[in-house]
Structure formats: structure tokens, C-alpha cells
Amino acid sequence: MSQRQITVTEYITWTDLLAEAIQVLFAARGDRETPDTAAYHCAEVRNAITALAQPDEADITVDLLPAAINLVTAAERESDISGMFAGFNSAVTSHLGQDLNAWLAADGTRVSHWWKRGGNVTITPVNVFPPATVLGSFAVTGDGAGTFTDSGAVDTTKYGGAQIQLEVTGNPIGAAAIEATVTCLTAAGATVSRVGTILAESIVGHTVDLGTSDDRIVDITGITITGGTNNDAFRVQTMEDR
């Protein structure tokens, strides 16, 4: 009986599960400033050795402090986590018998940014969903009027763009709905528009998805509206994952 290969859907499902493991590992390792993490406790040892100041304690500091400093660095080093998944990545590549990035790109489905960051750092940006990124905001000053403020953009050296959404901020929307037209820049360099409507009286935190999950938007350059009430406010952000 001939054997089938894994599908992109299966690969994404499995790497999403591994991405959850990666988040746990990152949180446990932490950093030297975050209490109850591995790096923090290593830093406590470093600090205790650094604090030794008596004349007869100099050799302790000289002999142990460099190693204690290295412990803190090792606890924070993300590459150690990605090394854990080398065997899995090798098995996938061997099973496919082709380039993983070309295989993913042909399908168009992107992996979690957590998997890229801590699971397989060789995955190319075009195949990776970015973390949620605020691209801009809009403060309504009246019916059809307001101020657009540009914010960040997707880091295209790491990620391949995503679908966007509107999120209500500041205050609940007033008595008039807002139709927002967002001018966007895609990962391919094209300019496109995405339109969505925030219903009247939508609460803070309410979101409206624009476009489709196939979108690869990396930045926005403007927002226009119809409707709205003075003091309404919303932002535009990428949607994380699928």
C-alpha cells in the first residue's frame, strides 16, 4: 500500500500545539527582571556573589561570578529552546523530501510566530503569521470626520503579514455606526482597501474583522469613515494566527 505524506493542515495543527509548549518554556525561563522565572533566580545567585565585599571573599567572587553571570545568560537564551525541536524538524524534512518553506509557500498557510521564534527558526518570513500588531488608530471628531494616527507595522524581516481588524478603544461607540475604510499595504507591496462597520453602541474591546484570512497586510497608510460620533475611537491591528 502506498503511503501518503503529511498535509500542511496537519503540520500546522501539530506545530500550533508545539507553539503552546514553546510559550510555556519561554515563560518559565523568563528574564532576570521577572520574579519566579528561571533567569530571575539565576540572577539572584549572581547578585549574591556580586554582593560579597569582605577582604577574604575576593577569591569567591573571582572564581564564581563569571560562571554565575553565564548562568543568567544561558537561562535567557532562546536558541536553547529551538534546539530542542531539531529532531522533529529533521524528521519532517526527511519525510517531505523537499524544502519545507517551498512546501508551505505553495499552500499559503502560515505557521504561528511562536513556532518560528522557538521551534524552527529557518522558516522564512513569508510563511509566518505575525504577533498581533497595532497598525494605527482613529479618533472621531464628528460625523464622517476624525484624525488618523499611524502606529507600528509588521516586521517583514520576520513575518509575512496578516488579516486586520478594528477594535473599539476608549469609550463605547455612540448612537451612529461607523463605516471605516482602511488603506493598507500588503507584504507584496500592493495598496489595497479593506472596509468594515462598527455598529452603534459597540463596547470597548469589540472587534470587527476586515478582509479574509488570506490577507497579508503589513501596514496601513490611512483611514476614512462615514458616520460616527465625536469621541468615538478605534484602532486597526493585525489578527494573530488563523
C-alpha positions in Angstrom: 0.0 0.0 0.0 1.4 3.4 -0.9 2.0 5.8 1.9 0.7 9.4 2.0 2.6 12.4 3.2 1.5 14.7 6.0 -0.6 17.6 4.9 0.1 21.3 5.5 -3.0 21.3 7.8 -1.6 18.5 9.9 1.8 20.2 10.1 0.1 23.5 11.2 -2.0 21.7 13.8 1.0 19.9 15.3 3.2 23.0 15.3 0.5 25.0 16.9 0.5 22.5 19.7 4.3 22.7 19.9 4.0 26.5 19.9 1.9 26.3 23.1 4.8 24.3 24.6 7.2 27.0 23.5 5.2 29.7 25.2 5.3 27.7 28.4 9.1 27.3 28.1 9.6 31.0 27.4 7.5 31.9 30.4 9.4 29.5 32.7 12.8 30.8 31.5 11.7 34.4 31.7 14.2 37.1 32.2 16.4 38.5 35.0 13.8 41.1 35.9 10.7 38.9 36.1 10.1 37.2 39.5 9.6 33.4 39.8 11.3 32.6 36.5 14.5 30.6 35.9 16.5 33.6 34.8 15.4 35.7 37.8 16.5 33.0 40.3 19.9 32.6 38.5 20.3 36.4 38.7 19.6 36.2 42.5 22.7 33.9 42.8 24.7 36.3 40.6 23.7 39.2 42.8 24.5 37.4 46.0 28.0 36.6 44.7 28.4 40.2 43.5 27.5 41.5 47.0 30.4 39.7 48.7 32.7 42.5 49.7 34.9 41.3 52.6 38.6 41.0 52.1 38.6 37.2 52.5 35.8 36.8 49.9 37.6 38.1 46.9 38.5 34.6 45.6 34.9 33.6 45.8 33.9 36.5 43.6 36.7 35.9 41.1 36.2 32.2 40.9 32.4 32.0 40.8 31.0 35.3 39.4 31.8 34.7 35.7 30.0 31.3 35.9 27.1 32.9 37.7 26.8 35.6 35.0 26.8 32.9 32.3 24.0 31.1 34.1 21.8 34.1 33.7 22.6 34.5 30.1 22.0 30.8 29.4 18.6 30.9 31.2 17.5 33.7 28.9 18.9 32.3 25.6 16.1 31.5 23.3 18.2 29.4 20.9 18.5 26.7 23.5 14.7 26.2 23.2 14.8 26.0 19.4 17.5 23.3 19.7 15.0 21.1 21.5 13.0 20.8 18.3 15.8 20.0 15.9 15.0 16.2 15.8 11.3 16.9 15.0 12.3 19.4 12.2 14.8 17.0 10.8 12.1 14.2 10.7 9.7 16.5 8.9 12.2 17.5 6.3 13.2 13.9 5.7 9.6 12.8 5.5 8.7 15.5 2.9 11.7 15.0 0.8 11.5 18.6 -0.3 12.1 22.1 1.0 9.8 22.9 3.9 9.5 26.6 3.1 8.6 25.9 -0.6 6.0 23.3 0.6 4.4 25.8 3.0 4.5 28.7 0.5 2.8 26.6 -2.2 -0.1 26.1 0.2 -0.2 29.6 1.5 -0.9 28.6 5.2 1.4 30.3 7.7 2.8 28.9 10.9 2.5 30.6 14.3 5.1 33.2 15.1 5.8 31.3 18.3 6.8 28.2 16.2 9.1 30.4 14.1 10.6 32.0 17.2 11.3 28.9 19.3 10.6 25.9 17.1 12.0 26.3 13.6 14.0 29.5 13.1 14.7 28.6 9.5 11.1 29.2 8.4 11.1 32.2 6.1 9.1 35.3 7.0 6.5 34.8 4.2 5.4 31.6 5.9 4.9 33.1 9.4 1.9 34.9 10.9 2.9 38.0 12.9 2.0 38.6 16.5 -0.9 41.0 17.0 0.4 44.4 15.9 -1.4 47.7 16.2 -1.0 49.5 12.8 -2.9 52.7 13.5 -5.8 54.4 15.3 -8.6 56.8 14.6 -10.2 59.4 16.8 -13.7 60.5 15.7 -14.4 64.2 15.9 -17.8 64.2 14.3 -20.0 62.6 11.6 -17.5 61.3 9.0 -14.6 63.2 10.5 -11.6 62.5 12.7 -7.9 62.1 13.0 -5.8 59.1 11.8 -2.7 58.3 13.8 -0.1 55.9 12.3 1.4 53.3 14.6 3.7 50.4 14.0 4.0 48.0 11.1 4.6 44.3 10.8 8.3 43.4 10.8 8.6 41.9 7.3 12.1 40.6 8.2 10.3 38.1 10.4 6.7 37.8 9.4 4.5 37.7 6.3 1.5 39.9 7.1 -2.0 39.0 8.3 -5.7 39.9 8.2 -6.7 43.0 10.1 -9.4 44.0 12.4 -10.9 47.1 14.0 -11.1 47.3 17.8 -13.1 49.8 19.8 -11.0 51.8 22.3 -11.6 54.4 24.9 -15.3 54.7 25.1 -18.4 52.8 23.8 -19.4 53.8 20.3 -22.1 56.5 20.2 -25.5 56.4 18.6 -24.2 56.2 15.0 -22.5 53.3 13.4 -19.0 53.8 11.8 -18.1 52.5 8.4 -14.3 52.6 8.2 -12.3 52.3 5.0 -8.7 51.3 5.7 -5.9 51.8 3.1 -3.5 49.0 3.5 -0.1 47.9 2.3 0.5 44.2 1.6 3.6 42.1 2.1 3.9 42.1 -1.7 3.9 45.9 -1.8 0.4 46.4 -3.2 -2.0 49.0 -1.9 -5.5 47.7 -1.1 -8.6 48.9 0.8 -10.5 47.0 3.5 -13.9 48.1 4.7 -15.7 47.3 7.9 -18.6 48.6 10.1 -18.6 49.1 13.8 -22.1 49.1 15.0 -23.6 51.8 17.1 -23.1 51.4 20.9 -20.4 48.7 20.4 -18.5 48.3 23.7 -14.8 48.9 24.3 -12.9 45.8 23.1 -15.4 44.9 20.5 -13.7 43.8 17.3 -14.7 43.7 13.6 -12.7 41.6 11.2 -11.8 43.1 7.8 -10.9 41.2 4.6 -10.1 37.5 4.8 -7.7 35.1 6.5 -5.7 35.0 3.2 -4.7 38.7 3.6 -1.1 39.5 4.1 -1.3 43.1 5.3 1.8 44.6 6.9 0.9 48.3 7.3 -1.8 50.9 6.9 -1.5 54.4 5.4 -4.9 55.9 6.1 -8.4 55.6 7.5 -11.6 57.4 6.3 -15.0 57.0 7.9 -18.7 57.7 7.4 -20.9 58.1 10.4 -19.6 58.1 13.9 -19.9 60.4 16.9 -17.5 62.8 18.5 -15.2 61.0 21.0 -15.6 57.6 19.3 -12.3 55.9 18.9 -10.9 52.7 17.4 -7.7 51.1 16.3 -6.6 48.8 13.5 -4.5 45.8 14.3 -3.4 42.5 12.7 -5.1 39.3 13.8 -2.8 36.7 15.3 -2.8 33.3 13.7 -5.7 31.8 11.7 
